[in-house]
Amino acid sequence: MQSLRTTSRAHVTVVCSLNNSTVVQAPRPTTLQQRDNLRLALPSKGRMAEDTLQLLRMPGLEVWFQRATDVVRKLLYGDVDLGIVGADMVAEIGNDDPDLVVVHDGLSFGKCHLALGVPNTGKFAGVKSLDDLKRMYSSEQAPLSGVTLRENNLREVAGGRVMASQGVLVASRRALLERPGLLGLVHELLERLDAHLVADSYYSVVANMRGESAEAVAALLLGSKLLGGLEGPTISPVLTRGADGGPAQHGFYAAQVCVPKSLLYPAVKEIRKLGGSGVLVLPIMYIFDEEPHRWRALLDTLGLSRGDVAV
């Protein structure tokens, strides 16, 4: 029986083995490869948003594009220091190797899941759940290749989900501990990734608002459940041209708030209801907050304290 990887984007299920290849592997080096640059491996196939790639353009970081399976293998052999790949691939190829450390476990792309599937016909026709399957003492081999369940006349067994998967940032433990500059770069990567993932859920909305004072405009916005922003609105005076070329005059205020993307249009209607106009909607690249909890978890995993790393 095979495990099936179902991608949520394309509704495709592919058959893959959870066991490592039995091909004889070359011995892994016993010492860290000496080089002047830091290397990150990315899958050469698959979709990664362009703005995410922008996050990885950092001084001193060399990006390698590899097959997904080779991303993990090159980490194990020391050819690269970091990799971004599916958690399912780390589980399959990495095989719980202690040198592999998952630095960020939720990059929010490439989401899929591994599940058990059986043929629709034959002795499996009556199998509807994992309990039904447990009552059988044998199973059949599913076709091998990236094809859909329907094309292979397969169906996913209820209760047969093995694991959920998405893109993760994984590193070589030895490189983290021995490669100069790598931990500092990983700290910045975690900061950027977390700040971008938070920001990706919001728009920055700017509108012209009339009011007697900045405080009055702020009170108006804070009275709405949609327009309070993360901590509150930012209010700035807007100066307009004076009549006949005279001095600039204070006409109204510019109010800026962060709005969840899913609530953008209701927020725009609410701004209009409160007398706002000239609404601008802008993307947000980063929202930095507290130091990422994954950084603290990584230090614990490596047996380090904050004082051991200069960041």
ChimeraX attribute file (.defattr): number of C-alpha atoms within 10 A of each C-alpha:
attribute: neighborCount
match mode: 1-to-1
recipient: residues
	/A:1	14
	/A:2	20
	/A:3	22
	/A:4	31
	/A:5	27
	/A:6	22
	/A:7	17
	/A:8	12
	/A:9	10
	/A:10	9
	/A:11	11
	/A:12	16
	/A:13	28
	/A:14	21
	/A:15	24
	/A:16	17
	/A:17	13
	/A:18	16
	/A:19	10
	/A:20	11
	/A:21	10
	/A:22	6
	/A:23	6
	/A:24	6
	/A:25	7
	/A:26	7
	/A:27	7
	/A:28	9
	/A:29	10
	/A:30	8
	/A:31	8
	/A:32	13
	/A:33	13
	/A:34	8
	/A:35	9
	/A:36	9
	/A:37	15
	/A:38	20
	/A:39	19
	/A:40	21
	/A:41	26
	/A:42	22
	/A:43	19
	/A:44	13
	/A:45	10
	/A:46	10
	/A:47	9
	/A:48	14
	/A:49	9
	/A:50	8
	/A:51	10
	/A:52	15
	/A:53	11
	/A:54	9
	/A:55	13
	/A:56	15
	/A:57	11
	/A:58	12
	/A:59	9
	/A:60	13
	/A:61	16
	/A:62	14
	/A:63	18
	/A:64	17
	/A:65	14
	/A:66	16
	/A:67	16
	/A:68	21
	/A:69	16
	/A:70	18
	/A:71	27
	/A:72	29
	/A:73	16
	/A:74	17
	/A:75	24
	/A:76	23
	/A:77	17
	/A:78	20
	/A:79	18
	/A:80	24
	/A:81	24
	/A:82	32
	/A:83	30
	/A:84	22
	/A:85	26
	/A:86	27
	/A:87	24
	/A:88	22
	/A:89	20
	/A:90	26
	/A:91	17
	/A:92	18
	/A:93	20
	/A:94	19
	/A:95	13
	/A:96	11
	/A:97	12
	/A:98	11
	/A:99	15
	/A:100	19
	/A:101	20
	/A:102	21
	/A:103	23
	/A:104	21
	/A:105	15
	/A:106	18
	/A:107	19
	/A:108	11
	/A:109	16
	/A:110	19
	/A:111	18
	/A:112	24
	/A:113	20
	/A:114	24
	/A:115	23
	/A:116	22
	/A:117	26
	/A:118	26
	/A:119	21
	/A:120	18
	/A:121	11
	/A:122	7
	/A:123	12
	/A:124	16
	/A:125	11
	/A:126	11
	/A:127	21
	/A:128	17
	/A:129	15
	/A:130	16
	/A:131	13
	/A:132	13
	/A:133	18
	/A:134	10
	/A:135	9
	/A:136	11
	/A:137	6
	/A:138	8
	/A:139	13
	/A:140	11
	/A:141	9
	/A:142	20
	/A:143	17
	/A:144	13
	/A:145	11
	/A:146	13
	/A:147	13
	/A:148	19
	/A:149	23
	/A:150	12
	/A:151	9
	/A:152	18
	/A:153	14
	/A:154	20
	/A:155	20
	/A:156	22
	/A:157	19
	/A:158	15
	/A:159	12
	/A:160	18
	/A:161	17
	/A:162	14
	/A:163	13
	/A:164	15
	/A:165	25
	/A:166	19
	/A:167	23
	/A:168	23
	/A:169	24
	/A:170	25
	/A:171	25
	/A:172	26
	/A:173	20
	/A:174	18
	/A:175	21
	/A:176	21
	/A:177	14
	/A:178	12
	/A:179	19
	/A:180	13
	/A:181	17
	/A:182	21
	/A:183	20
	/A:184	13
	/A:185	18
	/A:186	20
	/A:187	21
	/A:188	15
	/A:189	19
	/A:190	19
	/A:191	21
	/A:192	19
	/A:193	22
	/A:194	22
	/A:195	20
	/A:196	20
	/A:197	17
	/A:198	15
	/A:199	20
	/A:200	16
	/A:201	14
	/A:202	24
	/A:203	21
	/A:204	18
	/A:205	22
	/A:206	23
	/A:207	21
	/A:208	22
	/A:209	27
	/A:210	20
	/A:211	14
	/A:212	9
	/A:213	14
	/A:214	19
	/A:215	11
	/A:216	13
	/A:217	23
	/A:218	19
	/A:219	14
	/A:220	16
	/A:221	22
	/A:222	16
	/A:223	11
	/A:224	13
	/A:225	10
	/A:226	19
	/A:227	25
	/A:228	20
	/A:229	19
	/A:230	11
	/A:231	9
	/A:232	15
	/A:233	21
	/A:234	17
	/A:235	21
	/A:236	16
	/A:237	17
	/A:238	16
	/A:239	14
	/A:240	12
	/A:241	12
	/A:242	12
	/A:243	9
	/A:244	6
	/A:245	7
	/A:246	8
	/A:247	11
	/A:248	12
	/A:249	13
	/A:250	12
	/A:251	15
	/A:252	20
	/A:253	22
	/A:254	22
	/A:255	25
	/A:256	22
	/A:257	22
	/A:258	26
	/A:259	23
	/A:260	19
	/A:261	15
	/A:262	11
	/A:263	12
	/A:264	18
	/A:265	12
	/A:266	13
	/A:267	19
	/A:268	22
	/A:269	12
	/A:270	17
	/A:271	25
	/A:272	16
	/A:273	10
	/A:274	15
	/A:275	13
	/A:276	20
	/A:277	16
	/A:278	12
	/A:279	17
	/A:280	13
	/A:281	16
	/A:282	12
	/A:283	14
	/A:284	16
	/A:285	18
	/A:286	17
	/A:287	16
	/A:288	15
	/A:289	10
	/A:290	8
	/A:291	13
	/A:292	17
	/A:293	11
	/A:294	17
	/A:295	20
	/A:296	14
	/A:297	14
	/A:298	20
	/A:299	15
	/A:300	12
	/A:301	13
	/A:302	13
	/A:303	10
	/A:304	14
	/A:305	11
	/A:306	11
	/A:307	7
	/A:308	9
	/A:309	12
	/A:310	9
	/A:311	12
